[in-house]
């Protein structure tokens, strides 16, 4: 019989921690999920999050819920200003208008700001068959086709050992996300994974800010009931003292 304390827990919310992690580790996000862009972005010129601009174009776009959307301005090594639209989709069930939403956001940005845009969707849902990649609409020989980069986190399930050996914080983030799904009904196992992932951060010798950023993400995804959370904190404290 399942523990009633576990049954009463709310579903894990995966929106805000993804958004915060992208803001904290944007270059690492690109290197992990879109390495082709990493080779062309001039990181020395920096980058800028365009939250106000994104709010302007999505405020009246009634095409479903928005999740961890980020709009980022960067420059290529050739000196061209380029914009990157990042969308993390965490909805548990397929959404019929998702590809349309990506299309709407893209053409609104293009129409208002006249900038080249790369659109990336991180699909963090649990349906292995839901893989939107484009939106197409046609009538009488006229056609609109909008394609975007679509990355399915479930595809990393068989790469967990490899991910755990990587230094990129998003490798750890993907593992934490997959373990959150795996341990939804087994919070004792979740506590063990939560502790192991945080130990890994210490063992990698990451600086304090990076550990705090990843800790918040892992803590949010791998939520625990009160009793197990107290056990986790006690075990983590003992490890830190060692």
N, C-alpha and C positions, 0 to 999 in steps of 0.2 A: 504494500500500500504506500502510495506517495505521501511524503511529509506534507501536512496541511500548510505549514509555513511556506514551503516552496510553491504550492499551488496558488497561494494568495499574492505572490510577487507580481508586480506589473511587468509587462514586456520591456526588454531593454530598448532604450531610445538611442539610436545610432546617429542622430543628426548632428547635434552641436559638437560632440568630440571630433568628428571628422572635419568639420569646418575649422575648429581651432587648430587641429593638427596641420591642416593645409597652410594656414597662416603662419604657423611657427616653423614649418620645415618645407617651404615651397620648393626650393631647389632640389631637395631630396625627393619630393613628390614627383617632380618632372623626371628625375633620373631613374626612378623606379618604374613609373607607369608610362612615360612617354620619352624614352631615351633618345629618339630621333630629334626631338626638340632641344634636348640638352646640348647637343652638338652645335646647334645654330643660335642659341640664345647667348647674348653678350652679358654674362652675369656681372661683369665689372661695372656696368652701367646701372645695375640695380633693377628693381621691379616695383610696381605699385599696385595695391589692391584698390579696385574701383567700385567700392561698395555703393557710393552715392549714384554712380552711373547705372549700376545694375538695378538698384531700387527704382530708378526712373523708368526703366524699360519693362520691369516686371510688375509694377504697381497695379496696372489695370489689365494684365494678361490673364484672363480667367480661363486657364487651361490646366487646372489641377493644382495640387499642393506643391509648394517649393520646398526643397530640402537644403542640402549644404551647397548652395550655389556660390561660386566665387568667380569674379571677373578680374583678370590680372593684366596689367600692361607691362610689356617688356620690349627689349630691342634685340634684333638679330645682329650677328657679327658683321653683316653687310650694312648696318646702320638703319634698318627699316623698323619703324614702330609696329608692333604686332600685339594683338589682344588674344587672350586665352580664356575661354569660358569653361569652367570646371563645374561639373554637376555630379554630386554623390547621391544616388538614388537608393534609399533604404527601405522602400515599401515592400512588405512581405509578399504581396500578390501582384501579378502582372497588371500594369496599368495601360489601358488601350490607347490613351492619348499622350503617352510619354514621348514618343518620337515627334509628335506634332509640337509638344511643348519645347523640345530642343530646337525645332525649326523656327518657332515663333520667336524665341529668345534670340536666335542667331540673326534673323532678318531684321528684328527691331534694333539690335546693336548696329548692324551694318547700315540700316537706313538712317539712324540718328547720328552716328559718329564716323561713318565712312572709314572703317578700319578693317584690315584683314583679320579674320577670326579663326582660331582653332577650337573646336568643340570636343570636349572629352566627357564621357559618362562613365562613372564608376558604379557598376551594378552590384550592390551589396545585399540584394534580396536572396531568398532561399529557393527559388525556382530555377533549376538548371536549364530549362527549355526556353526561358524568356530572355531573348537576346536582341533587343531593338538596336538597329544600326543606321536606319535611314527613315526619312519621311518622303513620300512621293504622292503627288496629286496631279491628275491630268484630265484634260477635257478637250476633245475635238482636235487632237494633234498638238495641243499646248501642254507643257509639263513642267512642274517644279520638282526637283530632286535635291534633298539635303542629306548628306551623309555625315556621320560623326564617329569619333573613336569610341568604341564600346568595350569596356574591360569588366569581365565577370570575375568577382572575387572567389566564387566557388571553384574556378579553374585552378586555383592554387592549392587545393586540398591535398594533392599528391606531391607537393613541393615543400611541405612544412619543415622537414629536416634541413633542406637547403636554405629556406628563409631564415631559420634560426641561426645560421652561420653568417648571415649578412649583417653589415653594420648600418645599412640604411634603416632609419626609424620606421619607414613604411613597410618594411619586411616584417618587423615586429607587430606593427599595427594590423596587418593582414592576418597574421597568426592569431592575434587577440580576437579579431572579429570572427574568425572561423571557430575558435575555441568557445566563444560566446554562444554560437549556434549549437555546437556539439554538446555543450553542458547545460542547456536550458532546463533540463529535467534532472540534472545531477549536480547540485550546488556544492557538494563535497569535492567532486572532481574539479569543479570550477575554482574552488579555493586553492587547490593544489596547482593548477595551471597559472592562476594569478600570481602566486608566490614565485613560481619558477620563472615566469617572464620578468618579474621585477628583479629577481636575483641576477638574471641575465644582463639587465641594464647596468647593475653595479659592476659585474664582472667585465663588461666591455669598457669600463673606465670612462663612461660618458660624463660630461660636465653636469653641474647641478641643474641648470636651466633645461637641458635636454631631457634629463631624467624626470624632472617635474612635469614637463609637457607630455611625455609619454605615459607617466604615471597617471595623470588625469584621464587620459584616453583609456588606458587599461582598466582603471578603477571604475569608469563609467560603463564600459562594455561588460566587464566581468563583475556585475553587481552581485552582492551576497546578502542573504538574510542577516538580521542583527547578530544572532549567535555566532554564525560562521565568520562574520566580519570582525567580531572581537577576537576570535581565534586567529584569523589572518593577521590582524594588527600585532598580536602578541608574538606570533612566529616571525613576522617581518622585523619587529623590534629586536628580537633575539639575534636574528641574522645580522642586522646592522651593527649590533654591539660586537659580534665576532669580527 
